[in-house]
């Protein structure tokens, strides 16, 4: 059953709106930006070249569809359309009305009555279907690279951290580093391949690195050395836990001080969750003598605790900064008003409303610092200009 041109136009309008949003989202995707600025190789380089060509076709198709829809609307909105206008409207929406390319036929290949130029055309629906395929191609490369990076970069970082830990312990005990050197060489190769060819990298290469690190650790360590090292690391973890508790209390205090004074979206939230039960579980393993099980758990706990500590301190600093910024703006406003008073401009008809607006912006709760800053700046600029005029 042939679609009505009005229904097809509505479908195309809806599709174009979705296309615009999806193309913008794809352009803003962090993995897509990383692919653009990276020096790619191997499978990823070939796939991204195809995807880049597909993206170019997508934007060209979006332009052609937008132009076609605009012309179709004009034909549809003719007040008293005749048969010719209705036919043109129907052809514009349902017919092969879009010219994709025009090529010149070489003279040697033309017949006497043959055309000198040949155009490739399609219907808007056919163009839309081709664009969907091109979008799937581009998205497939971007999501594939993103998944590889998201999964393997942290894994490689953990392997590097484990390697350095084992190397330091080996250095202290005076053991051989040959296995670690091989693991380091392979890890560097894997990291370089992951950066330039995330679609072609082999995860088994990282697994081989982990195996080498584990072997080096087994060669190096004895039960006594392991117990001594982990005991120290556990003590460090408990000191870190105490820092976390203090930082959590400070973060809550800073958030409470900022609450109701500033818009909720400006206030940094205190991270949820409690890492103490996980540390208690590690303590239980130590008490049971399961030292070989502790190291990876303790490394993971320490990483998460340090991340949480950074988040807590950053959030507390941000919330304290809101109050500091508001106080600084109030101080600036007081200084400007004192200056106006010395100049006899305190009740100036232009300046007084600006000062009142700035004072109000800094006094209301919640306080929009951006608006308040603009209000103070407006009063400062007006005061400077007024003083300049009166001086002349």
Buried (B, 14 or more C-beta within 10 A) or exposed (E): EEEEBEEBBEBBBEBBEEBEEEBEEBEEBEBBEBBEEBEBBBBBBBBBEBBBEBBEBBBBBBEBBBEBBEBBEEBBEEEEBEEEBBEBBBBBBBBBBBEBEEEEEEEEEEEEEEEEEEEEBBBBBEBBEBBBEBBEBBBBBBEBBBEBBEEBBEBBEBBBEBBEBBBEBBEEEEBEBEBBEBBBEBBEEBBEBBBBBBBBBEEEBBEBBBEBBBBBBEBBBEEEBBBEBBEEBBEEBEEBBEBBEEBBEBBBBBBEBBEEBBBEEBBBEBBEEEBEEBBEEBBEBBEEEEBBEBBEBBBEBBBEBEEBBEBBBEBBBBBBBBBEBBEEBBEBBEEBBEBBEEBEBBEBEEBBEBBEBBBEBBEEEBBBBEBBBBBBEBBBEBBEEBBEEEEE
